[in-house]
């Protein structure tokens, strides 16, 4: 069981044409793009407006297939925490919207580019308190603010370009040999590039999410208790090097390391 992140759909051909047609512009753009709060350099081949549009479409499609909750108390809880986290994220240009999905078997939540947030009722018994829910929403909103969806799209484009270049360079060889090399390339990039990149994004969202919940007036130490409960609820997972998410032990160790930093983000009384 894990708090999941979102990867938007995209037009590979469109983005590839942009990449191949404007290498100079890309180099300038890469030099300027960096993640808020952490300063990490980012590869972003789509605009934030495009990300937000993708998020809006994905949100509408997801809600159309979901059953929305009519539990007034739980809806009020989710909206209250989401509003405080959104205010802490300080993106008034986002069209913030939050919905509670009635699904007690799904312990999950997500925030899409542009401020579209959904929480599944199955995670509420694990969050238990407002502070616990703030851990989840802080993490998910951080994914959106840090533009992790756009980064995954961009990295996926580069991986596909690499595969296309390999196929072109081997066009005169036996198709079975080419397929074998392409399969090996896919496995290698998945394990050596995509999975570690996803884990790095998850850790970054944990870090910035902790900042958001602290700025919103919640207790960041509660993140440790929440992830301990998630570990108990989720059981055994795959080895960390084969997972898109850090292990619970890694997450908790990182949170302990970041807690002293959170003192500067606490609201002044």
Phi, psi and omega in degrees: 000136182205154172283119189267162174246175189241142172235120185285159172285155180204161179268102184299317184298320180297312183292323178298318179299320178296316182297312184288333185270353185213061182294323180294313178299323179296317181299318179295317182297317181297326181292336184261338186279125176212151183286137176296149179075316184262335180074008180294135178293140185236145172262112183226113183255000177234156182279161178294328177296320178294319177301314182297321178295318176300317180298319179297315180296314181297322180295313180297319179293319180294316180292330179295333181261358185257163173254113183282143181287149172242019177281105188299319182293316181291322177298316180297320178299310183297317180294321181297312181291318180298320180297319181291320179293318179299320178296321179292327179291338173058051173235075181295345178283347176283144176269080187294137179207138181225140178225146174257122180264130180279102179200091186287350180267353183247114177264088189204167174198160175206157173228126182261159178308138180094354174099023179267119189239140175222141178234133175269138184299336182293346179271345184295323176295339179271322178292321175068312186234173175299321180296320178296318178293327178295329175299312182294310183290326175299316179298312184290319177296325177299320177305315182291315182295323181279357177060041180294328178298315179296324178295320181293320175302312184296317179293323177299322178298314181296322178296318179292324176296321177297318178295320179295320179295320178297315180297320180294322180288343182246020188296339181267002182264170180303128180306326179294322178293316179300314180298322178297316178294321179294321177296318179297320178298317180297317178295315183297314180292327179295311184282321186269339185239299189293314181294312177300323179298318179296319178296321178297320177296319179298316179294321178295320178293324175300314183295307182290325176299324177295322176297314182299315183292327178291314178300329181280357177095011178266166184269112184295335179299337180294343178298326179295312180297322180297312183291333173294320177292323177297321178296317179295318181289328187272339182073201182285136177246181179289162175305148185303323184289349176248016182242150176280349182241149174296156175294159178299324179298317179296316180301311183294320178298319178296317181299317178301322180292326184275341187304317179301325179297331186292342182301328181284348180261355180293136178299141179283134182283000000 
